[in-house]
């Protein structure tokens, strides 16, 4: 192996394909994505399904 080549990545055989960088984290819309994620996380415990956790645990409406 010539010294100019980078060493082979041991994961490349298990995870073939291009490594994709999540560009949505660095795009000009990153702040909007972050707001959406923050709102979804805040509502996750109460009503993403339209029912609270307690209502789901009790068997619905």
C-alpha positions as MATLAB code, in Angstrom:
seq = 'XXXXXXXXXXXXXXXXXXXXXXXXXXXXXXXXXXXXXXXXXXXXXXXXXXXXXXXXXXXXX';
ca = [
       0.000    0.000    0.000;
       1.509    3.372   -0.941;
       2.071    5.745    1.970;
      -0.079    8.461    0.350;
      -3.273    6.432    0.658;
      -5.407    6.682    3.777;
      -5.734    3.458    5.771;
      -8.796    1.375    5.008;
     -11.784    2.076    7.213;
     -12.693   -1.145    9.072;
     -16.377   -0.112    9.108;
     -16.572    0.321    5.328;
     -17.245   -3.397    4.806;
     -20.150   -3.315    7.255;
     -21.573    0.101    6.411;
     -20.973    0.679    2.710;
     -21.955    3.884    1.001;
     -21.357    7.567    1.274;
     -21.258    9.135    4.717;
     -23.957   11.773    4.677;
     -23.536   14.851    6.821;
     -26.873   16.138    8.147;
     -26.894   19.388    6.191;
     -30.157   20.477    7.811;
     -28.122   21.229   10.944;
     -25.963   23.760    9.120;
     -28.303   25.119    6.456;
     -29.845   28.565    6.537;
     -33.024   26.920    7.851;
     -31.305   25.302   10.843;
     -33.029   27.656   13.305;
     -36.467   26.731   11.943;
     -35.692   23.012   12.180;
     -34.523   23.503   15.755;
     -37.775   25.275   16.689;
     -39.808   22.425   15.190;
     -37.771   19.838   17.093;
     -38.085   21.809   20.338;
     -41.879   22.077   19.959;
     -42.233   18.371   19.149;
     -40.099   17.427   22.139;
     -42.130   19.680   24.420;
     -45.410   18.170   23.199;
     -44.178   14.574   23.055;
     -45.246   13.791   26.606;
     -48.689   15.311   26.266;
     -50.303   15.133   22.871;
     -48.599   14.065   19.661;
     -51.438   11.590   19.144;
     -54.205   13.887   20.333;
     -54.385   11.922   23.580;
     -52.421   12.456   26.745;
     -50.274    9.651   28.101;
     -52.800    9.094   30.895;
     -55.653    8.723   28.371;
     -53.670    6.213   26.320;
     -52.730    4.250   29.452;
     -56.395    4.250   30.537;
     -57.490    2.798   27.204;
     -58.349    5.864   25.144;
     -61.259    8.225   25.253;
];
